[in-house]
Amino acid sequence: MICEKEVTDVLLLTTCKHRFLLGSNRSTPTVAMMRRLFAILLNLVAGAFPLVVRSGVTGLHERNLTLTWEILPTNSQQQFRGLSPVSDQIAWVSGTAGRVLRTTDGGASWQAVGPKLPAEDADLQFRDVQAFSAEKAVVLSIGEGADSRIYITTNGGESWTQSFANEEPAAFFNCVDFEDEERGSAVSDPVDGKFRLIETMDGGNSWTIVDPSGMAPALEGEFGFAASGTCISTAAGRWYLASGGIDPGRVFRSPDGYDWDVSGSAIAGGASAGVFSVRFKDAHNGIATGGDFNVANGSLYTSAWSEDGGETWTASEEFPGGYRSGSSWAPGLCGLAVAVGPSGSDITLDGGKTWVTFDQGSFDAVECIYGRVCWASGSAGRVGKLLLR
């Protein structure tokens, strides 16, 4: 594993022009000093890649991370904001024109497996997908009123069942997430002054509206973003919602998905800005990313971190290289997370305190899984795979 305390032993950043070494003297600087040194190093190598990080901690094998996306051939021009990898071989993406694709060979080939929609629904946008295997997946379409729907397949997309039909004209569902194979929740923009939630307790086969009495009130003009499927997320039994439309964007938190509190995020908000993605790796440590989707390269107050379960948020010391719609922790790699957006991809090794851009290609969503693999998806059928090895 690569942790912040391990970086204080040995950190090697290699680019085509630069090589820096902080050696293994056990009289190490303070954590604060190391964070500052780390931020300086990240600034120096920003824009240069491949980026190689080597951890030489006693008892651990040396690790090299060469950060280069492998672009995969989807043979599609749709925009895929929905992304759900199951393994390094199996992944699902969903997006515009009712399109859902699946790969079972690591991205070498993709099959169109989406619901067979009537002509009047051909423009549905499946902005989120949650996959459990090569056979089972749930997709969420977005839009006002009846355009917000959920479909489920248990046979790899050969057939789909619509398991949720929105009947509230004011509702606009944005994202869905599952804490296990049975319980999941989806979030809509506010209805009657509160974010609306629906939940399933049977793996997506049926959905019910969650009692809104425990939801913290939304502010005037506050809403969520259906940009990467991560405006709602769950970790360690806790739930989180990301919002924008107001300044700053906010993060809602709940210990159970029913009773909610809310905090400012330290991420700048506005009519087209706020928190687009909130992700926790455990009950304490979280990251939030966002910005203004109309300013793809705007890099001020686009990310924040929390170490107290989302009660307080601190702006990053070094922000990502622009607006970032999606983010993901890398399971098993401690403080390592990846963020993506239209202007590039970034990595943090210290839990969101400092970020460095390692790629300038466009993605909307990212998801890292066990096995040191990250997947990303975006516009013009673009899907990528990143090996953290």
Buried (B, 14 or more C-beta within 10 A) or exposed (E): EBBBEBBBBBBBBBBEEEEBEBEEEEEBEEEEEBBBBBBEBBEBBBEBBBBBBBBBBEEEEEBEBBBBBEBBEBEBEBBBBBBBBBBBBBBBBBBBBBBBBBBBEBBEBBEBBBBEBEEEBEEBBBBBBBBBEBBBBBBBBBBBEEBBBBBBBBEBBEEBEEBBEBEBEEBBBBBBBBBEEEBBBBBBBBBEEBBBBBBBEEBBBBBEBBEBEBBBEBBEEBBBBBBBBBBBBBBEEBBBBBBBBBBBBBBBBBBEBBEBBBBBBBBBBBEBBBBBBBBBBEBBBBBBBBBBBEBBEBBEBBBBBBBEBBEBBEBBBBBBBBBBBBBBBBBBBBBBBBBBBBBBBBBBBBBBBBBBBBBEBBBBBBBBBEBBBBBBBBBEBBBBBBBBE
